[in-house]
Amino acid sequence: MVQEMERDVQVFVYGIGVPDHKKVFGSMDGILEKFGPERCFDTPLCESAMTGFGLGAALNGMRPIHVHIRIDFMMLAINQIANMVSSYNYMSRRKLNVPLVIRAIIGRGWGQGCQHSKSMYSTFAHIPGIKVILPTTPRDAKGLLTAAIRDNSPVICIEHRWLYWQEDYVPEEPFTIPIGEANILQEGSDITVVATSWMNVEALKAADILGKRGISIEIVDPRTIAPLNDSLIISSVEKTGLCIVADNDWIDYGFSAEMAARVSAKCFGKLKSPVRRIGFAQTPCPTVRHMENAFYPNAINIIRNVEEMLGLTPTDLSKDEFYSHEKRFKGPF
């Protein structure tokens, strides 16, 4: 964001809590101090109004970045997003662009319960005219967000709060990762796992554990679900013949259903068994910890599904640590 705000004076960032001292999980560090309150500012608590404000700014040549600290409350802006933001390019016969980026934060933590736990990205991907990106790695976060800011279409960037603490090499110089380009996080030959957002972390953990048994898992991160370019995923499944879709959302009617349908249709003659899907339990998210653990899938679910599909005996997981990542989570903001 700093590099793009330096490059283009039309870029600004706003939203509830944006200039707060917590800096939106640290992701806003230095922005207010460098660019001042005219290009980094808080807003009243009215999701519809502040989304409409971003739409107006974008239509008038600005490049706003709107931060939604919790994606659940983007439902209060659904009229702006579904009926206005997504449609202006089409309704104006491409005479009007809407270069609006919405950073929407998802993820569990601290027993948030059903009103603060949704992912919702399948809902937004369902709407024509909106691009939806889900960066997992630090490099993808920078490259995809840069591409989104420079894009002339509205882009919703889904960020899982547990991913902010990842560490990896990221080039300092500006670069973009094309929106709509998938990525192979790990090559393998026995089974394909297509994972979104945080579930890529869980998939890598599962692959590490099963790798000790000689099981080779290929992990494909679509990175963009709208538009969805499935060519890399289809090539992977044609190679392995098996596919699990590990989604960070409810299973029914979501991304995993779309992905399973595409793989089933395009790999029909190559599939050794039906596509399996992993995701949230089909219920509102509970608050108490033991029920929350049952609601959210993790590496254990991936491991057990792989074992069943390959006809393996269950792996002894008693010495493996799971959920260690949450120890770095310090609070809801």
matplotlib code that plots the C-alpha trace (Angstrom):
import matplotlib.pyplot as plt

x = [0.0, 2.8, 4.5, 1.3, 0.3, 3.8, 3.4, -0.1, -1.5, -5.0, -4.6, -6.0, -7.1, -10.0, -12.3, -13.3, -10.3, -7.8, -5.8, -6.2, -3.1, -3.6, -3.2, -5.6, -3.4, -0.3, -1.2, -1.5, 1.8, 3.3, 0.5, -1.1, 2.3, 3.6, 0.5, -1.6, -5.3, -6.3, -5.2, -5.7, -8.8, -11.5, -15.2, -18.5, -20.0, -22.2, -21.0, -23.4, -22.4, -18.7, -18.9, -20.9, -18.3, -15.6, -17.8, -18.2, -14.5, -13.6, -16.0, -14.3, -10.8, -9.6, -8.3, -9.7, -8.8, -11.6, -10.8, -13.5, -12.2, -14.9, -16.3, -19.6, -20.7, -20.1, -23.6, -24.8, -23.2, -24.5, -26.8, -23.8, -21.6, -24.1, -26.2, -23.9, -20.2, -20.3, -22.5, -21.2, -18.8, -21.5, -24.3, -22.0, -20.8, -17.3, -17.2, -17.0, -14.5, -14.6, -11.0, -12.1, -10.3, -12.0, -9.8, -12.0, -10.7, -11.8, -10.7, -11.3, -9.9, -11.0, -14.4, -15.9, -19.1, -21.5, -21.5, -17.8, -16.7, -17.9, -15.8, -18.4, -16.1, -18.3, -21.1, -19.1, -17.5, -21.1, -21.7, -20.5, -18.3, -16.4, -13.0, -12.1, -8.6, -7.5, -3.7, -2.1, 1.7, 3.4, 4.6, 1.1, -0.3, 1.9, 1.7, -2.0, -2.8, -0.6, -2.4, -5.8, -4.9, -3.9, -6.9, -9.8, -12.4, -13.6, -11.5, -12.3, -9.2, -9.9, -7.3, -7.3, -6.2, -4.0, -1.9, -0.6, 2.2, 3.7, 7.3, 8.8, 11.0, 9.1, 10.9, 11.2, 10.6, 7.1, 5.7, 2.3, 0.9, -1.8, -5.3, -6.6, -3.4, -3.2, -0.1, 1.4, 2.5, 3.9, 4.4, 3.2, 2.0, -0.5, -3.3, -4.3, -5.4, -7.0, -7.0, -8.1, -6.7, -5.8, -6.5, -3.3, -1.4, -3.3, -2.7, 1.0, 1.0, -1.0, 1.5, 4.4, 3.0, 1.9, 5.2, 6.9, 4.8, 5.9, 2.6, 3.1, 0.5, 0.3, -1.2, -2.7, -3.8, -6.2, -5.4, -8.2, -11.7, -13.3, -12.4, -11.5, -8.8, -8.9, -6.3, -3.5, -5.9, -7.3, -3.7, -2.9, -5.9, -5.3, -1.9, -2.9, -6.4, -7.6, -8.8, -9.7, -11.0, -10.2, -12.2, -12.1, -15.9, -19.1, -19.3, -22.8, -23.2, -19.7, -16.3, -15.7, -19.0, -17.9, -14.5, -15.8, -18.2, -15.5, -13.0, -15.7, -16.7, -13.2, -11.4, -14.3, -12.2, -9.2, -10.7, -10.1, -12.8, -15.3, -13.9, -14.0, -14.8, -13.7, -15.0, -17.0, -19.7, -23.1, -24.2, -23.6, -20.2, -20.3, -18.4, -17.0, -13.6, -14.3, -17.2, -15.3, -12.6, -15.2, -16.7, -13.4, -11.5, -7.8, -4.8, -6.3, -9.4, -7.2, -5.0, -7.9, -9.5, -6.3, -5.9, -9.4, -9.0, -5.7, -6.8, -4.2, -4.4, -4.8, -1.6, -0.7, -1.0, -0.6, 2.9, 2.0, 1.0, -2.0, -3.4, 0.0, -0.5, -3.2, -0.6, 0.5, -3.1, -3.2, -6.7, -9.6, -8.0]
y = [0.0, 2.4, 1.8, 2.2, 5.4, 6.8, 5.8, 7.2, 10.2, 9.0, 6.0, 6.4, 4.0, 4.3, 2.3, 1.7, 1.5, 2.1, 4.8, 3.1, 2.3, -1.4, -0.8, -3.5, -6.4, -4.3, -4.2, -0.4, 0.4, 3.7, 4.6, 7.4, 8.8, 8.9, 10.1, 11.9, 11.9, 13.0, 9.7, 7.4, 8.0, 6.5, 6.5, 6.5, 3.1, 2.7, 0.1, 1.0, 4.7, 4.1, 1.6, 4.1, 6.7, 4.5, 3.9, 7.6, 8.2, 5.5, 6.8, 10.2, 8.9, 8.0, 4.6, 3.9, 1.0, 0.3, -1.9, -4.0, -5.3, -8.0, -9.4, -10.4, -6.7, -6.3, -7.8, -4.3, -3.0, -5.7, -3.3, -1.1, -4.1, -6.3, -3.6, -0.7, -1.4, -4.6, -3.1, 0.3, -0.9, -3.1, -0.4, 2.3, 0.1, 0.3, 4.0, 4.0, 2.1, 1.3, 0.9, 0.1, -2.4, -3.8, -5.5, -7.9, -9.7, -13.2, -15.9, -17.5, -16.6, -15.9, -17.7, -15.1, -17.1, -16.9, -13.1, -12.7, -15.9, -16.0, -16.1, -15.1, -15.0, -17.4, -14.9, -12.1, -14.4, -15.2, -11.6, -10.8, -7.8, -8.3, -9.9, -11.9, -12.7, -14.8, -14.4, -17.0, -16.4, -13.1, -12.8, -13.4, -10.8, -8.1, -9.1, -9.6, -6.5, -4.4, -5.9, -5.2, -1.5, -1.0, -2.9, -0.8, -3.2, -3.7, -6.3, -7.8, -9.0, -11.7, -11.7, -14.4, -12.8, -15.8, -15.3, -11.8, -13.4, -15.5, -14.9, -15.4, -13.7, -10.9, -8.7, -5.1, -3.6, -3.3, -6.3, -7.8, -11.3, -11.5, -11.8, -15.2, -17.1, -20.2, -21.4, -24.8, -24.6, -28.1, -30.6, -34.2, -37.2, -39.2, -36.8, -33.1, -30.8, -27.6, -25.2, -21.7, -19.1, -20.6, -24.1, -24.0, -23.8, -26.8, -28.6, -28.1, -29.4, -32.5, -33.0, -32.8, -35.5, -37.8, -37.2, -39.2, -42.2, -41.7, -40.0, -37.3, -34.5, -31.8, -28.5, -26.0, -22.6, -20.9, -17.5, -16.0, -17.4, -14.8, -15.0, -18.7, -20.1, -23.8, -24.9, -25.6, -27.4, -29.6, -30.5, -31.5, -33.7, -35.3, -36.3, -37.6, -38.9, -37.8, -34.5, -33.0, -29.4, -27.9, -24.7, -22.1, -21.7, -23.6, -26.6, -26.3, -24.0, -22.5, -22.5, -26.2, -27.1, -25.1, -26.6, -30.1, -29.6, -28.4, -31.2, -33.8, -32.5, -31.9, -34.9, -37.4, -40.1, -39.6, -39.6, -42.7, -41.7, -38.8, -35.4, -34.9, -31.6, -30.3, -27.1, -25.5, -27.6, -26.6, -24.7, -21.3, -21.2, -22.1, -20.0, -22.6, -23.9, -27.7, -27.1, -24.4, -27.0, -29.4, -26.6, -25.5, -28.1, -28.5, -30.7, -33.7, -33.7, -33.5, -36.4, -38.6, -38.0, -38.7, -41.9, -43.1, -42.2, -44.1, -47.0, -46.4, -47.2, -44.1, -42.2, -41.9, -38.1, -38.2, -36.6, -33.9, -30.4, -28.7, -25.2, -23.9, -20.9, -19.3, -18.6, -15.6, -14.2, -11.3, -9.9, -9.1, -6.1]
z = [0.0, 0.8, -2.5, -4.5, -2.5, -3.3, -7.0, -7.5, -5.5, -6.3, -4.0, -0.5, 2.3, 4.7, 6.9, 10.5, 12.7, 9.9, 11.8, 15.2, 17.1, 16.6, 12.8, 11.7, 12.9, 12.1, 8.4, 8.4, 10.1, 9.0, 6.5, 8.6, 9.7, 6.1, 4.2, 6.8, 7.6, 4.1, 2.6, 5.6, 7.7, 9.9, 9.0, 10.8, 11.5, 8.4, 6.0, 3.2, 3.3, 3.4, 0.5, -1.5, -0.7, -2.2, -5.3, -5.8, -5.3, -7.8, -10.4, -10.1, -10.8, -7.3, -6.3, -2.9, -0.6, 1.8, 4.8, 6.4, 9.7, 9.7, 6.5, 8.3, 8.2, 4.5, 4.3, 5.4, 2.2, -0.1, -2.0, -2.9, -3.8, -5.7, -7.4, -7.8, -7.5, -9.6, -12.4, -13.4, -16.0, -17.6, -17.4, -18.9, -21.8, -20.3, -20.2, -16.4, -14.3, -10.6, -9.4, -5.8, -3.6, -0.6, 2.0, 3.9, 7.0, 7.9, 10.4, 13.7, 17.1, 20.7, 20.4, 18.1, 17.5, 14.6, 14.0, 13.5, 11.8, 8.2, 5.1, 2.5, -0.5, -2.5, -2.1, -3.6, -6.3, -7.4, -8.5, -12.0, -12.3, -9.0, -8.8, -5.6, -4.5, -1.5, -0.9, 1.3, 1.2, 2.1, -1.5, -2.9, -0.5, -1.9, -5.6, -5.6, -3.7, -5.9, -9.0, -7.3, -6.6, -10.3, -11.7, -13.1, -11.8, -8.2, -6.4, -3.0, -1.2, 1.4, 4.2, 7.0, 10.3, 11.1, 8.0, 9.0, 11.1, 8.3, 7.4, 4.0, 1.4, -0.4, -3.0, -1.8, -5.3, -6.5, -8.5, -9.4, -9.5, -12.3, -11.0, -12.1, -11.9, -9.6, -7.9, -6.9, -3.3, -3.3, -6.1, -5.6, -7.5, -5.3, -4.7, -5.4, -2.6, -3.8, -0.8, -0.2, 2.2, 5.7, 4.5, 2.5, 5.8, 7.0, 3.8, 4.0, 7.6, 6.4, 3.5, 5.9, 8.2, 5.4, 3.5, 6.3, 5.2, 1.6, 0.5, -2.1, -2.0, -4.6, -3.2, -5.6, -4.4, -6.8, -5.3, -7.3, -7.3, -9.5, -12.3, -11.7, -14.0, -13.3, -15.9, -13.4, -11.1, -13.9, -15.0, -11.5, -11.1, -14.5, -13.2, -9.7, -10.4, -6.9, -5.6, -2.3, -2.1, 1.3, 1.6, 4.3, 4.2, 4.4, 2.1, 0.7, -2.3, -2.1, -3.8, -3.0, -4.8, -7.9, -7.9, -7.5, -10.3, -12.7, -11.7, -12.1, -15.5, -16.9, -15.4, -15.6, -17.4, -15.2, -11.7, -9.6, -7.1, -6.5, -5.5, -1.7, 0.0, 3.3, 4.9, 7.8, 9.3, 8.0, 11.1, 12.6, 14.2, 17.9, 20.5, 23.0, 22.1, 21.8, 19.5, 17.5, 16.9, 15.5, 13.3, 11.7, 9.5, 9.9, 8.8, 10.7, 8.4, 5.3, 6.6, 7.4, 4.0, 2.1, 4.1, 3.2, -0.5, -0.7, 1.5, 4.2, 7.9, 10.2, 11.0, 14.7, 15.3, 19.1, 18.9, 16.3, 17.4, 15.9, 16.4, 17.5, 15.1, 17.3, 20.1, 18.0, 17.9, 20.4, 20.0, 17.7, 16.0]

ax = plt.figure().add_subplot(projection="3d")
ax.plot(x, y, z, "-o")
ax.set_aspect("equal")
plt.show()
